[in-house]
Amino acid sequence: MPRTHTAVPTPAHVRPRRWTALALICAAQFMLILDVTVVNVALPAVAADLDLGRTALTWVVTAYTLCFGGLMLLGGRLADALGARRVLLTGLALFTAASLVCGLAPNAAALLSGRVIQGIGAALLSPAALALVTTAFHGPERARALGVWAAVGGTGSAVGVLLGGALTAGPGWPWIFYVNVPTGLALLAVLPRLLPKDTGTTGAGHLDIPGALLVTTATGALVYGLVGAGDAGWTSAGTLLPLLGAAALYAAFAAVERRSRTPLMDLRMLTRRPVVAGSLLMLVATALLIAFFFLGSMWLQRVHGLDAFRTGLLFLPVALTTAIGAHLGSRLVTTAGPRVCAAAGMALTAAGCLPLALVSATADPWTTLLPSLATAALGLGAVFVTATTTALGLIPPHEAGLASGIVNTCHELGGGIGVAVASTLALGAVATGFTTAFTVCTVTAAAAALAAPLLVPGGRPRASGGAHGMH
């Protein structure tokens, strides 16, 4: 596989410029994560303005997630083949332009087209951004940088709920997309000066297009089936057929990759314990966090009658504790190791979620829901850091794009799984549904805490590759 690297920066200029670049890259990633949840609280207003039916309204959310998650591996491979800098800036430009299209959309077709292009841009930007972060920092510095990255991933979803409610109640739903435009343009103006030039790239002449189409279609079918399970049920043909189709397409993808001379993914990557462990941690942690947002929003709006803005405000402490957990996790993972950090984070998540499995949905949210979710999010913040540090800690720079694509794919799939499972369990009697859903979340977190010592490699993360990256 081709090696992609840049020259070693001079020590006098390393620290300030690459930390500035990290902050700006994280701002770009923050927009992508924000757009996963910012739309949710605005859906009633969007439906009223554009006369959207139930199906079209569902696609406003899932079109973005499908393209984001489905094209992530291709985005990671393009970052390795063409250079992370070039792919990141292209993805950012696409996402920014698509945000303007969404805000100006006069009908469902225009809005859905914009969401698809947003997803494509996000799938290019996100793995390229994480590859740049991974190859720019080493040793303890890398853990701190990935802590910042994980905090962005954890808090972006929570802030999306808050921002979506505030903008929808204020200037109107188009502004949930308009806010991306000046931010994107500012980043496009500044980032080229801070990111390293792409050198040693091989170009896209030998990209594995059949593999890209297969894995994208398979991931899309998987996410589609999981999202649809909330409405159609887990045993319906509308759920089972996409899931079975996804399994068949993944098998075909594996067969194509074994025969390809320039595979999209080196399947040996999935035999590496750190990559598998980190990806599974990311999948479970994201599924739990997005499930918490979905269930909490349903609880507050349907049971207690809160509006979108006040619901968003209640999630602010959850966003803060996620960031605090990521900060503490970035320190713990370098001192105690990822195995301890993962187990402790998941155990704290289970402990925080347990009270919600034992009370009725009519209980006071201030004394039950808020402190429980804040505690659980503290643990998940640490797990997000552990997931990225574990998966990318031993990956050489020329494979960072692919590895980050796998991790980010699991992030998006986790969100789809979390919403699908939570919505399915919460259907029916309100009290019973919420109790069942939070019980499953508690058991999942507890099982992950018990499995972490067996799954996550021991020791502490160490630098890999050379000191290649931003300067």
C-alpha positions in Angstrom: 0.0 0.0 0.0 1.4 3.4 -0.9 3.0 5.5 1.8 1.7 9.0 2.3 3.8 11.4 4.4 5.1 14.9 4.6 8.5 16.2 5.8 9.3 16.5 9.4 8.5 20.1 10.6 11.1 22.1 12.4 10.7 22.0 16.2 10.4 25.7 16.5 7.2 25.8 14.5 5.6 22.5 15.4 3.5 23.2 18.5 1.7 26.5 17.9 0.8 25.8 14.2 -0.4 22.2 14.5 -2.5 22.9 17.6 -4.1 25.8 15.8 -4.7 23.5 12.8 -6.2 20.9 15.2 -8.6 23.5 16.5 -9.8 24.4 13.0 -10.0 20.8 11.9 -12.1 20.0 15.0 -14.4 23.0 14.1 -15.0 21.4 10.7 -15.7 18.0 12.2 -18.0 19.7 14.8 -20.2 20.9 11.9 -20.5 17.4 10.5 -21.5 15.8 13.9 -23.8 18.7 14.6 -25.8 18.0 11.4 -26.6 14.5 12.5 -28.9 15.8 15.3 -29.5 19.5 14.6 -32.3 18.5 12.1 -34.3 16.4 14.6 -36.0 19.1 16.6 -36.6 21.1 13.4 -38.5 18.4 11.6 -42.1 19.6 12.5 -41.3 23.1 11.1 -39.6 21.7 8.0 -42.7 19.4 7.3 -45.1 22.4 7.7 -43.1 24.7 5.4 -42.3 22.2 2.6 -45.4 20.0 3.0 -43.4 16.9 3.6 -45.0 13.5 4.3 -43.8 11.0 6.8 -41.5 9.2 4.3 -39.9 12.3 3.0 -39.4 13.6 6.5 -37.6 10.4 7.5 -35.2 10.8 4.5 -34.3 14.3 5.6 -32.5 12.6 8.5 -31.4 9.4 7.0 -30.1 10.7 3.6 -27.3 12.4 5.4 -26.4 9.5 7.7 -26.5 7.0 4.8 -24.1 8.9 2.6 -21.9 9.9 5.6 -21.5 6.3 6.9 -21.7 4.5 3.6 -19.0 6.5 1.8 -16.6 6.8 4.8 -14.3 4.0 3.8 -13.9 5.4 0.3 -13.2 8.8 1.8 -10.5 7.3 4.0 -8.9 5.5 1.0 -9.0 8.7 -1.1 -7.2 10.5 1.7 -4.4 7.9 1.5 -4.3 7.9 -2.3 -4.7 11.6 -3.1 -3.5 13.2 0.2 -5.5 14.1 3.3 -5.1 17.8 2.8 -6.7 17.8 -0.7 -9.5 15.4 0.3 -10.3 17.4 3.5 -10.6 20.7 1.6 -12.7 19.2 -1.1 -15.1 17.6 1.4 -15.4 20.9 3.3 -16.2 22.8 0.1 -18.9 20.3 -0.9 -20.4 20.3 2.6 -20.5 24.1 2.7 -22.1 24.5 -0.7 -24.7 21.8 0.1 -25.6 23.5 3.4 -26.6 26.6 1.4 -28.7 24.4 -1.0 -30.5 22.9 2.0 -31.2 26.3 3.6 -32.6 27.7 0.3 -34.5 24.5 -0.6 -38.1 25.3 -1.9 -39.2 21.7 -1.9 -38.4 18.1 -0.7 -36.3 17.2 -3.8 -34.0 20.1 -3.3 -33.6 19.5 0.4 -32.9 15.8 0.0 -30.4 16.5 -2.7 -28.6 18.9 -0.5 -28.6 16.4 2.4 -27.1 13.8 0.1 -24.3 16.1 -1.0 -23.7 17.1 2.6 -23.2 13.4 3.4 -20.7 13.0 0.6 -18.8 16.0 1.7 -18.8 14.7 5.3 -17.6 11.3 4.2 -14.6 12.9 2.5 -13.8 15.4 5.2 -14.1 13.3 8.4 -11.6 10.5 7.7 -9.1 12.9 6.1 -9.3 15.1 9.2 -8.8 12.3 11.6 -5.8 11.0 9.5 -4.2 14.5 9.7 -4.7 14.5 13.5 -3.3 11.0 13.9 -0.2 11.6 11.9 0.5 15.1 13.4 0.7 14.1 17.1 2.7 11.3 18.9 3.0 9.8 22.3 1.2 11.6 25.1 0.5 14.6 22.7 -1.5 12.3 20.5 -3.7 11.1 23.3 -4.5 14.8 24.2 -5.2 15.6 20.6 -7.5 12.6 20.2 -9.1 13.7 23.5 -10.1 17.0 21.9 -11.3 15.1 18.8 -13.4 12.8 20.9 -14.9 15.7 22.8 -16.0 17.2 19.5 -17.7 13.9 18.5 -19.4 13.5 21.9 -20.6 17.1 22.4 -21.5 17.8 18.7 -24.6 15.6 18.9 -25.8 17.2 22.2 -25.1 20.7 21.0 -27.0 19.9 17.8 -30.2 19.3 19.8 -29.7 22.7 21.6 -28.8 24.7 18.5 -31.6 23.1 16.4 -34.2 24.1 19.0 -32.8 27.7 19.4 -32.6 28.4 15.6 -35.9 26.8 14.8 -37.7 28.8 17.5 -35.8 32.0 16.5 -34.9 32.9 12.8 -36.4 29.6 11.5 -35.3 26.1 10.4 -33.3 27.2 7.3 -30.7 28.7 9.7 -29.8 25.2 11.0 -28.1 25.0 7.5 -27.1 28.6 6.9 -24.9 28.7 10.0 -22.5 26.2 8.3 -21.9 28.5 5.3 -19.9 31.4 7.0 -18.1 28.8 9.1 -17.2 26.7 6.1 -16.0 29.6 4.1 -13.8 30.9 6.9 -12.2 27.5 7.4 -11.6 27.2 3.6 -9.8 30.5 3.7 -7.5 29.7 6.7 -6.9 25.9 6.6 -4.8 25.8 3.4 -2.2 28.0 5.1 -1.9 25.6 8.1 -2.1 22.1 6.6 1.0 20.4 5.2 1.3 19.9 1.4 0.4 16.4 0.2 3.6 14.6 -0.9 4.3 11.0 -1.8 0.7 10.4 -3.0 0.0 7.9 -5.8 -3.2 9.4 -7.3 -6.5 7.8 -7.8 -5.7 5.8 -11.0 -5.8 2.4 -9.2 -8.7 3.0 -6.8 -10.8 -0.1 -6.1 -14.1 1.2 -7.6 -16.0 -2.1 -7.4 -15.1 -2.5 -3.8 -16.1 1.1 -3.1 -19.5 0.5 -4.7 -20.1 -2.7 -2.8 -19.1 -1.5 0.7 -21.0 1.7 0.2 -24.2 -0.1 -0.9 -23.8 -2.7 1.9 -23.4 0.0 4.6 -26.3 2.0 3.1 -28.5 -1.1 3.2 -27.5 -1.8 6.8 -28.2 1.7 8.0 -31.5 1.8 6.1 -32.6 -1.5 7.6 -31.7 -0.4 11.1 -33.4 3.0 10.8 -36.5 1.5 9.3 -36.8 -1.1 12.1 -38.1 1.6 14.4 -41.2 2.0 12.4 -41.6 -1.3 10.6 -40.5 -3.6 13.4 -37.5 -6.0 13.6 -39.2 -8.9 11.9 -40.8 -7.1 9.0 -39.7 -7.7 5.4 -38.8 -4.0 5.2 -36.2 -4.5 7.9 -35.0 -8.1 7.3 -34.4 -7.8 3.5 -32.1 -4.7 3.7 -30.2 -6.4 6.6 -29.8 -9.7 4.7 -28.9 -7.8 1.6 -26.2 -5.9 3.6 -24.7 -9.2 4.8 -24.6 -10.6 1.2 -23.0 -7.4 -0.1 -20.4 -7.4 2.7 -19.5 -11.0 1.8 -19.2 -10.0 -1.9 -17.0 -7.0 -0.8 -14.7 -9.3 1.1 -14.4 -11.6 -1.9 -13.6 -8.7 -4.3 -11.0 -7.3 -1.9 -9.1 -10.7 -1.7 -8.8 -10.7 -5.5 -8.0 -7.1 -6.1 -4.4 -6.0 -6.7 -5.2 -2.5 -5.2 -8.0 -3.2 -2.7 -10.0 -0.4 -1.1 -9.4 -2.1 2.3 -6.6 -4.4 3.3 -8.8 -7.0 5.1 -5.8 -7.8 7.3 -6.7 -4.5 9.0 -9.7 -6.2 10.5 -7.5 -8.9 12.1 -5.6 -6.3 14.1 -6.8 -6.4 17.6 -6.4 -2.6 18.3 -8.5 -1.6 15.2 -11.2 -4.1 16.0 -11.4 -3.2 19.7 -11.4 0.5 19.0 -14.0 0.2 16.3 -16.4 -1.8 18.5 -15.9 0.6 21.4 -16.8 3.5 19.0 -19.9 1.6 17.8 -21.3 0.8 21.2 -20.5 4.3 22.7 -22.1 6.1 19.9 -25.1 3.8 19.9 -25.6 4.5 23.6 -25.1 8.3 23.3 -27.5 8.8 20.4 -30.1 6.5 22.1 -29.9 8.6 25.2 -30.6 11.8 23.1 -33.5 10.1 21.4 -35.1 8.7 24.5 -34.4 11.8 26.5 -36.0 14.1 23.9 -39.0 11.8 23.6 -39.4 11.7 27.4 -39.2 15.5 27.8 -41.4 16.4 24.8 -44.0 13.7 24.8 -44.4 12.9 28.5 -43.6 16.3 30.1 -44.6 18.6 27.3 -41.4 20.7 27.0 -40.8 22.6 23.7 -37.8 22.0 21.5 -35.8 24.9 22.9 -36.2 23.9 26.6 -35.5 20.3 25.6 -32.2 21.4 24.0 -31.3 23.4 27.1 -31.7 20.3 29.3 -29.1 18.5 27.2 -26.5 21.2 27.7 -25.1 19.5 30.9 -24.9 16.2 29.0 -22.7 17.9 26.4 -20.5 19.4 29.1 -20.0 16.1 30.9 -19.2 14.4 27.7 -16.4 16.9 27.1 -15.2 16.6 30.7 -15.2 12.8 30.3 -13.1 13.0 27.1 -10.6 15.4 28.8 -10.2 13.1 31.8 -10.1 10.0 29.5 -7.2 11.5 27.4 -5.2 11.7 30.7 -6.3 8.3 32.0 -5.6 6.5 28.8 -1.9 7.5 28.9 -1.5 6.8 32.6 -3.6 3.7 33.3 -3.9 2.4 29.7 -6.9 2.0 27.3 -8.1 -1.2 28.9 -8.7 0.4 32.3 -10.1 3.6 30.7 -12.6 1.6 28.5 -13.8 -0.6 31.4 -14.1 2.3 33.8 -15.9 4.5 31.3 -18.5 1.8 30.4 -19.0 0.9 34.1 -19.8 4.6 34.8 -22.2 4.7 31.9 -24.0 1.6 33.2 -24.2 3.1 36.7 -25.5 6.4 35.4 -28.2 4.7 33.2 -29.3 2.2 35.9 -31.7 4.6 37.8 -33.6 5.3 34.5 -34.2 1.6 34.2 -35.9 1.5 37.6 -38.2 4.5 37.4 -41.4 5.5 35.5 -41.3 7.9 32.6 -43.5 10.2 34.6 -40.8 10.8 37.2 -39.3 14.3 37.6 -36.8 14.8 34.8 -34.7 17.2 36.9 -34.0 14.6 39.6 -33.8 11.5 37.4 -33.2 12.0 33.7 -30.7 14.9 33.8 -28.3 13.6 36.5 -28.4 10.1 35.1 -27.7 11.0 31.5 -25.0 13.5 32.7 -23.3 10.7 34.6 -23.6 8.2 31.8 -22.2 10.8 29.3 -19.2 11.4 31.6 -18.2 7.7 31.1 -18.9 7.8 27.4 -16.7 10.8 26.9 -13.8 8.7 28.2 -14.7 5.8 26.0 -14.7 7.9 22.9 -11.1 8.8 23.6 -10.2 5.2 24.3 -11.8 4.1 21.0 -9.8 6.5 18.8 -6.6 6.0 20.7 -6.8 2.2 20.6 -7.7 2.0 17.0 -5.2 4.5 15.7 -2.4 4.2 18.2 -0.4 1.6 16.4 -1.3 2.4 12.8 1.5 3.7 10.5 0.9 7.1 8.8 0.2 5.7 5.4 -2.7 3.6 6.7 -4.2 6.3 8.9 -6.8 7.4 6.4 -8.2 3.8 6.1 -8.1 3.2 9.8 -9.9 6.4 10.6 -12.4 5.6 7.9 -13.2 2.3 9.7 -13.6 4.1 13.1 -15.8 6.9 11.6 -17.9 4.3 9.8 -18.6 2.6 13.2 -19.5 6.1 14.6 -22.2 6.6 12.0 -23.4 2.9 12.2 -23.5 3.3 16.0 -25.9 6.2 15.7 -28.2 4.3 13.3 -28.2 1.3 15.6 -28.9 3.4 18.7 -31.8 5.2 17.2 -33.3 2.0 15.6 -33.1 0.0 18.9 -34.3 2.8 21.1 -37.2 3.8 18.9 -38.3 0.1 18.6 -38.2 -0.5 22.3 -39.8 2.8 23.2 -42.9 2.0 21.1 -46.1 0.9 22.9 -46.9 1.8 26.5 -44.9 4.9 27.4 -43.8 3.9 30.8 -43.0 0.3 29.9 -41.3 1.3 26.7 -38.9 3.8 28.3 -38.1 1.4 31.1 -37.3 -1.4 28.7 -35.2 0.8 26.5 -33.1 2.2 29.4 -32.7 -1.4 30.8 -31.2 -2.5 27.5 -28.9 0.5 27.5 -27.8 -0.4 31.0 -27.2 -4.0 30.2 -25.3 -3.1 27.0 -23.0 -0.7 28.9 -22.4 -3.2 31.7 -21.6 -6.0 29.2 -19.1 -3.7 27.4 -17.5 -2.9 30.7 -17.0 -6.6 31.5 -15.8 -7.3 27.9 -13.3 -4.4 27.7 -10.5 -6.1 29.7 -10.7 -9.1 27.3 -11.1 -7.1 24.1 -8.9 -4.1 24.5 -5.1 -4.6 24.2 -3.1 -4.1 27.4 -0.3 -1.6 27.9 -0.3 2.1 27.0 -0.5 3.8 23.6 2.8 4.7 22.0 3.7 6.7 19.0 3.8 5.0 15.6 5.4 6.0 12.4 7.5 9.1 12.0 6.7 12.6 13.1 4.8 13.4 9.9 1.9 15.8 9.8 0.8 19.4 10.3 3.3 22.1 10.9 
